[in-house]
């Protein structure tokens, strides 16, 4: 059994060449960092304490840091050693969207520094600097990917899914992170973080609502997405959960950052406005969660094939859970703690299932296949028209299945 297992190691890598692991490495692997990181943070917040709770959270966070580093090396390796293949990534209408997974996965690491570990001036300084790095990555995602969507990719209403949210959500994730970080900084530094976080929220949330509006129309006209994109039904929980969380954590930080300044009166309004806005977004998220559950049950009857998109079960639910716990803290309404605990248990279940399936596919190398480098579209293209001609609906479905 052991020999057979070792014989299968990376046996399904394209062309049997281990260098293809780098060439075919795609940013959707960072979705695993998103899911693992948010589970670590939610375990720490779990209201029904159990032995080893913090140890488990820190252990998951540490594992997440390791894999984020590994994935970063592989992704940069593709950019350095296979620049043509790297450029093709941005032209693909699905894989390019996962660029947004990089800053969102990184945000869970930044948050863990000051939420899971003992605080010190050094750790706060590191978290502060890394937060600005996350802001830069988030802005790259929300600007670069839509630009390529507008200029170099071929999209159609019947192929649109909630995956469009992936590149536009990172700024509001960074905004929520900034709200939690600001209270640990000096008032001067906190002010910069607060102002920046509100701008990030304002960039991301309206874009997300625009996409959700289009998504509602698409679902009405063309019904459910192809089964390979089934888990995308859970993605709307992401912008609604992080949008709610950001408003809930920025409010209390406003009072701290603006105390004694000309903005003190505005800071005093931040918390009550944040609670109202956070609750409204959370309620909207409940509707999308119900729809996602209904869709998933229907897809399960058809047989749900595994792909890296399954990580969409984790992070959106995780940030929605974080918003639930924040509502419990801000309102004192204990029902939110109970609901958050139930969400955390469901999140842990999803994470175990998806992690098990991911390691299986990673071990044999089956998951190291970039659809933008498939045999049908392997040649380099020089124009927008070539991309539109090569990437058809059938290509996308075939590539996702592989």
N, C-alpha and C positions, 0 to 999 in steps of 0.2 A: 504493500500500500504506500509506504513512504517513498519507494523508488518511483512508483507511478506518479505520485504527486509531484516529485521533483522533475520528472520527465515532462510534465505538462507546464512547467514554469515558463511563462512568456512564449509558449509554443504557438499561440495564435497571433503573434505580432506580424504585421504585414510584411510579406516577402521573407519572413524568418530572420530579419535583420534587426538586431537590438537597437541600432541607431534610429530605427523607425519609431521607437518609443518617444524619442525627442521630437522627431519630425512631425509626428501625429499628436503631440501633446496639445490639448485644447483647454481653454479657460473654464470649461464646465467642471473640471476637477476641483476648482476652488469652491464650488457649491458644497463640497464635502466639508471644507473649513467653515462655511457659513453654518451648516447644520450641527457640526460638532461643537463649534464655539458657542452657539446659542444654547445648546443643551447644557453645557458646563455652567453658563451663567444662570440658567433657570433652575438647575439643581441647587445652586447656592441660595436661591430665593425660595425654594420649596418650603411652605409654611409648616409642614408636619415633619419636624426634625427627626433624623435617624442617624445611627452611629456611622461615622465615616463620611458624612454628607459633604463637608468641606474638602476632605481628602479626595473624594471622587470627583468633585468639581475641578479642583486644581489638577488632578491627574488628566482629566479630559482636556483641560486647557493646555497642559504641557504637550500632550500628544498632538493637539491641534497646531501648536507652534512648530513642532517638528515637521509635520506634513505640509504646512504652509511654506516653510523654508524649502522643502524638497520640491514642491510644485513650482515655486518661484524659480529655482535653479533650472528645472526642466523647461519652463516657459521661456525664460531668458535664453536658454540653450537653443531653442527653436528659432528665436529672433536673431541670434548671432550666427548660427551655423546653417540655418535654412531660411534666409531672409525672404526668398520668393514664396515659400510655403507660408511664412508668417504673414506676408501681405495678403495672401489668398484668404486668410482667416477673416479679415475685415470685410471682404466682399461676400462672404456667405451670409444669407439672410437669417440663419438660426444661430450658428456658432458664434458670430460676432456679438450677439446679445449678451453672451456670458462674460464679456469683459467686465460687466458690472459686478460679477461675483467676486472679483479680486478685492476691491475696496470694502465690500460688505463682509467678506471673510476676514479681512485685516482688522475691521472695526471690532469684531468679537475678541480679537487678541488684545487690542488697545484697552478695551473696557475691562478685560480680565486683570490687567495690571493693577488697576486701582480698586476693583471690586472684589477680587478673590485673594489678593495678597496683602500682607501688612503694609500700611502706608508709611512712607518716608519722603523727605524732600527729593531724594534721588529718583524714586519710583514715579513720583508725580511729575518730575521734570521729564523723564523718559516718556511717560504717557502723553504729556503735553506736546512734545516734539513729534511723536508718532501720530498724534491726532491731526496735526497739520499735514503730515504726509498722506494720511487717509483723505483729508479734504482735497488735496491735489489729485489723488487717484480718482476720487468721486467726480470732480469737475471734468477730468479727462473722459470718464465714462459717459457722462451726461451730454458732453459736447461732441466727442469724436464719433461715437456709435450712431447717434441720430444723423450726423452729417453723412456718414457712409450709407445709412438707410435712405437718405434723401437723394444721394448722388450716384451711388455705385451698386446698389442692390435692387433686386426685383421683388416686390411684394404685391400681394393681392388680398382683397377683403376675405375671400374664402380660406386663405392660408394664414390669416392673422390669428395669433393666440395671445394669451396673457404674458407670454415670454417677452413681449415688447416692453413690459415694465422693468425688466432686469437692468438695463443701462440707465434708467432715469431715477431709480429708487436710491442708489448710493448716497446722494447728497442729504436726504432726510435721515438716513441711517447715521451719517456723520453728525447731523444736527442733534439727534437723540444722544449720541455719545458725548457731544459737546455740552449738552445740558447736565449730564451726570458728572462730567469732569470739572465744570466751571466752579462748583462749590469747594473744590480742593485747591484752587489757585488763588493768587493774590487778587484783590479787587480789580486792579488795572488789567491784568492778564485775563481775568474772568470776563471783563467787559468786551474785550476783543473776541473771545470765544462765543459769547452770547450773541453779539451783533452778527458775527459770521454764521452762527447756527440758524438764526432766523432767516437770513438770506438763503442759505442752503435749503431750508424747509420751503421757502417761497419758490425756489427754482423747481423743486422736485414734486411737491404735492399737487399743484395745478396740472403739471404734465401727466402725473399718474391718473388724475381724474379724467383728463382728456382721453387717455388710452382706455380707461374703464368704460367711458361712454361709447367709444368705437367698438370695444369688445362686446358690450351689451347688444349693439346693433348687429355685429357679426354673428353672435350666437342666435339672434332672432332670425336672421336671414338664411344662415348656412348651417345652423344647428351645431352639435358638439364637434370639437376638433378630432382629428385622426387619433386613433388609440395610442399612437406613439407619443403624442403630446398630451395624454390624458391628465397627467399630474399638474400640468399648467393651470388647471382649474383652481389649485390652491394658492397660486401666486398673488391674486388680489389681496389676500390677507397681509402680504408684506407691506405695501405702501400704507394701508389703513392702520396696521399695527404700529409701524414705526412713526407714522404721522401723528397718531394718538400719543404714543410714548414721548415723542419729542416735545409736544405741547405740555404734557404733564410734568416733565422733568425740567423744562426751561423755566416754567413759572416760578418755582421756589428759588431757582438760581438767579432770576431777575432781581429779587429783593436783596440778595447778598451782593450782587455785582454793582447795583446802582444805589446802594444805601449811601446817604449823605451827598448825593449828586443831584443835578437838575432833573435827572431821570427817575428819582426816587418814587414820585407819584405813579409813574408808568410802571415801575417795577412792582409796586403794590398791587396793581391790577393783573399782573402776569399770572399769578397763581389761580385766581378764580376763573379768568378767561381760559387758562390752560385746562382746568378741570372740565369746563363746559365743552370746549372743542375736543378734548380727548375722549369724552364720553360719547359725543356725536359720532366721531370717527369709529370708535369701538363698536357702537351699535350697528353702523353700516357694515362693519366687518363681520358681524354675526350673520347677516344675510348672505354674504359671500361664502362664509363657512358652510352654511346649510346647503347652498348650491353645490359647493365643492364635494360635500359628502354625498349628495344625490348623484352627482356625475360619477364619482368614484365607484359607488355601488353598481351603477349601470355598466361601467367599464369592466368591473370585475366579472360580471356575467359573460363578457365577451372574451375574457382571458387577457390580463394586463401584462404585456411584455416588459422585462426589465431594461432600463437604460439609465444613464446618469441623470436624466430628468427626474428620477424618483427622489432626488435630494430636495425637490420642490415640496415634498411632504414635511420637511423639517423647519427650515428657516422662517418661512412665512408664519407657520403655527407658533414658532418660538417667539418671534417679535410680538405677535398678538398676545401671547402669554405674558410677555414682559409688560405690555400695556395693561393687562388685567391686574397684575400685581401692583403696578403703579397706581391704578385706580383705587385699589384696596388701601394703599398707604395714604393717598391724598384725601379720600372720602371717609375712611374709617369704616366702610361698609364691608363687613367680614365675608359676605357672600362672594365678593370678588376673589378673596383668598381661596375659597373652596373651588370656584370655577377655574382659577389659575392652577390649582393643584391637579385637577382633572386634566387640564390641557397639558401639563408637564408630564403626566403619566402617559398620555397619548403620544406626546413628542418623543419620550424615551422609547416607546414601542416602535414608532416609525424609524427612529435612529438605529435601533438594533437590527431591524429587518433590512434596511437599506445598506447599512455598513457591511453586513454579512454578504449580501449580494454583490456589493462593490468589490470587496476583497477577493471574492471568487472570480469575478471578471478581470480584476487587475492581475491576479496571479497567473492566469493563462494568457493574458495580454489581449483578450477579446475587446476590451474597452478602449484600447489605444488605436482607434481608427477615426481619423478626422474626415467627416463628410465632404469638406471642401477639397480634399485630396483624393477623392474616390476615382476609380478608373474612368468614369464617365466625364469627370471634370478635372482630370489631372494636368492637362496642358495649361500653360500660362496664357492669360488673356490680357489684352491691351486696352480694351474699351468697355464702356458701360453696356454697349449692345451685345458684346461677346458674353458678358456675365449673364445678361438677361436670356440670351439664347441657350446657354449651357445649363443654368440652374432652373429646371422646370419643376412643376409640382411633383411629377413622378420621381425625379431625382431626389428631392428633399425627403419624400416618404421612404424611398429605397435606402438612402443613406442613414436615416434615423433608425431604420430597422437593423442595419448592420452595426 
